[in-house]
Amino acid sequence: MLNKNPNLALFGVGLASFLGCVDFTIVNTALPDIQTEFSSSLSSLQWVMNIFVIALSSMMVMMGRLGDIYSHEKVFYAGVVVFGLSSVAAAIAPNIDVLIVARLLQGVACAILFTNSGAIISHIFPAHKQGHALGILFGINGLGLAIGPFLGGLLVSYMGWRWIFFINIPIIALSVLACLASIPAPEHQEKKGRLDIPGAILVTLILGCLSILFTQGPTWGWLSSNSLALSAAIALFTFGFVYAERKATEPIANLSILRNSQFSSSAIASFTLGAFYSLAFFLMPLYLANIQHLPALNIGFMLLPTTAGVAIISPFVGKAVDQFGCKPIIMLGLLLLAISAILQSQFTASETTPFILLSFLCMGIGWGCVLSPSMTAAVTSVPQHYTGAAIGNLGTIQNTGASIGLAIGVALFNSQLLEHLSSGRENELASTLHTGDLEQLTQALASQLSLGINEVSHLVIDGFMASYSSAMLLLAALCSLSWLTLLFKMKSASMSRSEEKP
């Protein structure tokens, strides 16, 4: 399917993929404003981020498989349309529930864009130019991650948080025009295989139930009937998923690939990375807004070292992997992530800007050191005909880590904050905890506890910082555990492709 204008096609496909990456990070800077406008709870606000990650993680393999079956071009266009419509729905959302549904659809659309854009580029470029073209595409994605917080800060400060979604519409239109003008219509062909529908449904149910359990568990009680019922459902769905995938002729997730030691090591690193950035990126803007009292634009600037660090370090990481292999670079990345978490666990309400920026920069460089090398190690650890399965499985594992990490981390944060504020009044203060931002929480507690605003304000800030520290120490422990596991498990293998059976 080579064409005469592949660069225009790269521009169009890259623009859509770029928007997907922007959408992953741009929302963080708007969370405080969204929380204020809708007077939403931390649990509801969590779902604005979490539902996107759940949809992305549960749909990536399925959408890549749909592209294989029905043509990547057709599925890509469907994803662009869904992304545009869901962006409109998010921009005009009248309440937090509609916004959450729109974010769900955006996550599904981004799963389509991420899994099919690379396949399209490999189709339209000749073999000797594919590597360069794919490098440009991944660079565009990195730019999207980097510019998201900054662009979000600008839009939220000068136009309001809804414009972080409105801005997608003209860019999507430009992407469609470029693609239609440059990508040939796919040739009619027989369907290549079939979709593993039971596997796709079951993995979605597992992730959804896990997120609900860890989000609502502290409120319901871990031994309540609701929590136990969800736990039983998760166990049942997991058993059904494993059984279905072993019996499926074309499974949605190739579980046997996890027996490959090098791939499983990459999976551990990717899971850890997903859990880290989803939880940290959720809490960092809340700290900057509620404790540092920064406006949205300044929050964007403060988060830029993290996302820009990923983009800036990536070219150097690629060269280092060629020279030293994947293992030492991944190990360095996990170490930097752990350092970032430990530094953030030491934050105070009056923390200095240089210390905050240093912590965020360590996260960005560590992120870049894990992201690309883990994918490279996974792909080169399996025979060539398993490459597609390796990429799809690793993407799903990383985004599963993101959804589970966010759910567990926020559950820990909420329970720690409730414990700090309640002092034996858990039942009467549980609902107060979820009334909104810290200012609303302070006013509610002042009235309920018959204390002065200043006294309660100090109590709330101390509780927030203690909970923030606990969440970051959890991330530091996770990174340290992964580091130790990979130290003994991961091979210092060469970059040549393995013939080890998955």
N, C-alpha and C positions, 0 to 999 in steps of 0.2 A: 504493500500500500504506500510506496514511496510517492512523494509529490514534488512539485517544482518550487514550492514556497514553504519549506519546513520551518524556517525561522519564524514566520508569522504564526504557524501552528504552535510552535513552542511558546510564543508570546501569549496566545490565547489560552492554551492549557495551563501554562505557568501562572497566568493571572488568576484563574479559578482556584488552583492549588494554593497560591499565595493568600487568597482570601480565607481559605480554610484554616491556614496557620495563623493569620491575623485574628480570626475569630476565636482561636484557642486561647490567646493571651489578652485580647483587647477588653474582654468582659471584666477581668479582675479589677481594673481601675474604676469601673463603674459600680462595683458591688456596694460601696457605702451609699451612693446616691440612690440606687435601686432599693436598698434597704430602707432608706429614709422616706422615699416617695410612697412605697407600699406598706410601710410600717411592718415589714416582714420579720419573722423570726430567723435566728441563725440556721435553724433546720431547713426552713423554706429557702433561704438564701443559698444554703449548701446545694440544694437540688438544682439551682440555676447552673452551677458548674458540674455537679455530679451526673445529672441526666445526660448532658452532652457527652461525657466520658463513657458512660454506660452504653449509650447508643453507638458511639464510635468503636468501643472495644468489642461489643457483641455483633456488630455488623461488618467489620472489616473483611473477615474471611469470606462471609457470604457474598458481599458485594464484589469482591475480587473474583469469586467463583461465577457469579452472574455474568461478569464481563467475559470470562472464558467461554461461557455457554452461548450468550446472545450477541457478543461483540462488545469490546471495551468502549467503542465510540458511542453506541446507543445508550449504554448504561451511564456513561459519562454525561451525556446531554440530559438524561433524566435527573442525574444528581445536581447539575447546574440549575435546572428548573426548580427542584425541591429546595435547594439552598436559597434561591431568590425569593420564593414564596414564603419560606419560613423566616427569612430576614424581615420581610414586610410585617408578618404576624408578630414578631418580637418587637419591632419598632412601634407598633400601635397597641401593644398589649395593655389592656385596662387594669390588669391585676397580676399578681405574682404567679398564679396558676396558669394563665394563658402564656406568660413568658416561659414557664417551665416546659410546656408542651411545644412551644416554638423552638426552644433549645434542643428538645428531643429530636425534632425533625432536622435541625441543623446538624446534629451529630450524625444522623443517618446519611445526610447529604455529604458531609465531610468524609465519611467512610467510603463513599463512592468515589469522591474526588481523589483521595489519597491512594486508593488501590488501583485505579484505572488510568491516572494521568501518566505514570511511568510506562505502562504498557503501550499507550498511544504513541508516546515519544519514540519508543523503541521500534514501532511499526513504521513511522514516517521518515525516519532518518536511516541512511545507509549504515551498514555494519561498522565501517571505520569511523563513523561520527557519533555513534550511539553513546559511547562513554562520555564524550564531551557534552553532548546534549543533556544527558541525565544528570551530569554534574551541575550544569546550569540550573536545571529544574530543582535539584536539592538545595542549591544556593538561594534560589528564589524563595523556597520554603523557609530557609533559615532567616532570610530577610524579613519574612512575614512574622516569624516568632519575635524577632528583635524589635520590629517597629510597632508591634501591637500595643504594648503599654504606653509608648510615647504618643501614638495616634489616639489611643483611647483617652489619655489625659487631655490632649488638645480638644477633642470633640466634646468630652464631658464638661470641660471648663467653659467653653465658649458657645456650645450649641445644645448641651444637655445629653444625658446618657442615651436617649433613644437614637441619636444620630450614629452611634457605633453600629447600629443595624441598618439605618437608612443609607449609609455610605456604601453598603454592599450593592445596592440596586444598579447604579450607573456602571460600576466596575464589572458586575456580572453581565450586563448588556454588552459592554465592550468585548468581554471575553467570548461571548456567544458569536458576535459578528466576526471576530478574528478566526474562530474555529470553523464557522460555516464557510468562510472564504478560502480556507487553506487545507482543511482536512477532507480528503475524498470520502464520499459516501461509502460505507462498508459494503463489501460484496455480499450478495446473498449466499448463505452457507447453511449447511445442516447444523443443528445444535450439537455442541461438543460436550457430551456427557449430560448429567442432570444434577440438580441441586439436592443436597442432603437436608431436606426440610425438617425432619425430626431433630437432627443435631443443631440446626440453626435456632429452632424454637427453644430447645432445652437449655442451650448456653445463655440465651437471653433471659430465661426464667431464673437461672442460677444467679446471674449477676444482679438482676433486679431484686430478688429476695435478699441477697447478701447486703445490698445497699440499704434496703428498708430496715433490715434487722439492726445494722450498726447505727443507723440514723435514729431509730425510734427505741432501741433497746434501753438506753439510759432512762427514758421517760416511762416506758412500759414496765421496766424491771426485767433483768435478764432471765429470771425464772418464771415470768408471767406466762399466761396461756398463749398470748399472741407471739411472744418471742420463741416459746417452745414449738408452737405450730410452724412458724417460719423456719426454724432450725430443722424440723422434720421434713418440711418441703424441700429445703436445700439438699438434705441428704438423699431424699428420694430422687430429685431431679439429677443430682450428680451421678447416682447409680445408674439411672436411666440413660444419661448422656454417655457414660463410659461403655455401657452395654451396646447402645445404638451405634457408637462410632466404631466399635470392634466388628460389628456385623455389617456396617455400611460398605458397599462396594466403592463408593466415592465419598469418603467422610469429609465433613466440613472442617474438622481439625484432625490432623494426622498425629494421634497420640503416640504412636510408635517412635516418632522422631525424637521424643524426649529421652529415649534410651541412649541417644548419642551424647556422650559426656561433654563434648565441646559445645554442642547446641544447648544442652541443659544449663551449662555455665553461663552462656549468653542470655538464656531465659531468666536466670536468677538476677543478673545485672540489669536487664531490661525491666523486670518486675520492680526491682528496688528503685530504679530511676523514675518509673511511672508513679509509684507511691510517693516518692519524695517531691517531685515538682507539683503534683496535684494538691497535696496538703499545704506545702509551703506557699504556693502561689495563691491559695485561698486565704491563708492567715496573714500573709505579709501586707496586702493592701488594707486589711482591717486594722492592723497595728499602726500603719502610717496614718490612716484617717482618724481613728478613734483615740489613739494615744499620742501620736505626734501632731495631730490636728492639721495635717497637710491638705491643701486643695487637690482636686483630681489631677490637674496638670503636673503639680510637683510629685504626686505619687507616680505618674508615668515616668518622670525623669529618674526617680529613685529606683524604679524597677528595671530601668534600661540596662544597667550593668549585668544583670542576670541574663536577659534575652540576647543582648548584644554580645555578651561573652560567648554564647553558644555559636553565633555566626562568625565571630572573629577568630575563634580558636580552631574551627573546623578544618580550614586548609592545612594548618600546622599539624593537626591531629592525623590527617591522612598521610602526610609525609612521615610522621613518627611511626605510624603503624607499618608502613613499608619497611622502615629501618629496624624497628624493635619488635614487631609483632603486636597482636591485639592485647594480650594479657597485661603487660605492664602499664599500658595506657588506661585500660579499664580499671585496674587497681588504683592508679593515681586518681582517676575520676571519682571513684567511690570514697577515697580518702578525703578529697576536697569537699565532697558533699557532706561527709561526716563533720569536717571542720566547720563548714558553713552552719550546720545545724547546731553545733556546740556554741559557736559564737552568737548565734541568734538566741540560744537559750539563756545567754547572759544579758540580753537587752534589758534596759530599764525604761521607765516612763520618760526620762530626760536624756536618752541615749544620743551621743554625738553623731552627726552625719557621716564623717569619715569611717567610723566603726561600722555603721549600718551598710554603707556602700561596699566596704571590704567584705562583709559577710555575704552580701548579695553577689559580688563578683566571684567569690569562691564557688558559689552555687552554679553560676553560669559556666565557668571554666570546667568544673566537675561534670556538669551536664553534657558539655561538648565532648569530653573525654570518654564518656560512657556510650553516648547515643550511636555514633557512627561505628566505632570499633566493635560494639556488641553485634550490630547487624552484619558487619564484615565477617566476624568470627563465626556467626551462625551460618551464613551463606557458604563460606569456604569449608565448613565442617561436614557437609553432606554432598553426595553425588549431584551432578549438574541437573539431572531430571527431577530432583527434589527441591530445587531452588525456590520455585514459587510457593510450595508448601511451607518452606522454612520462613520466608518473608511474612506470609500470612499468619502463621502461628506466632512468630515473635511479636508482630504488631498487636495481635490479640492479647498476648501475655502482658506486654507493656501497658496497654490500656486497661486490662483487668487489674493490674497493680495500681493504676491511677484511681480507678473507681473504689477499690477496696481500701486503699491507703487513705483516701479522702474521707470515706465513711468512718473508718476506725479512728482516724485522727480527730475528726470533728466530734465524734462521740466522746473521746477522751477529754477534749477541750471543754465540751459542755458539762460533763460530769464533774471535772475539776473545778470549774467556775461555780457550779451549783453548790458543791461541797464547801468551797471557800466562803460563799455568801450566806449559806443557810445556817450554819452553826446549830444544827438540830432542827431547823425549820424546813426540811426538804419538801414535805408535802405542800406546805402553804406557799413556798417560793418557787416550786417547779414551773408553774405557769408564768410567773413573773420573769423568770430567766429568759423566756422566749418572746418578750414583748417587743423587741426591736434593737436599736443601736444602744450604745452605752449611756447616752444622755437620757433616753427614755427609761432605760433600766434603772439609772440612778434616781430619777424622779419617782418611779414606782416604788423602789425600795425605801426611799426616804419617807414616803407616806405610810408604807406598811410597817416599817420598823420604828416609826416616830423618832427619827434622828434628823440632824441637820444635813443639808445638801452637801456641804463640804466634807463632813465626816463620811457620808455614804459614798461620795465621789472617790475618796481615797480607798475605800473598801472595794469598790468596783474595779478601779484601776489596778490595785494590788491583785485582785482575783484574776483579772485578764492577763496580767503579766505572769502570774504563777501558772495559769493554764497554757499560755503561749510557750513558756519554758518547758512544760511537761510534753507538749506536742513535739517540740523540736528535739528534746532528748529521746523521744520515741524514734524519730527519724535517724538520729545519730546512732542509736542502738541497731536499727535495721541495716544501715550502711556498714557498720562495723561487723555485724554478723555475716553479711554478704561478702565483705572483704576477706574475712577468715575462711569462709567456705570456698571462695574462688582461689585462695592462696594454695589450697591443697587439691582442689578438684580440677581447676582449669589447666589445660596443657599450654606450655609455651611453644605452640606449634608454628610452623612456617605458614606463609600465605598461600601455599599451593592447595588446590582443592582436595579434600579428603575423599576417599572411597569407602569410608566406614559406613556400613548400612545403618539407616535410621531405625 
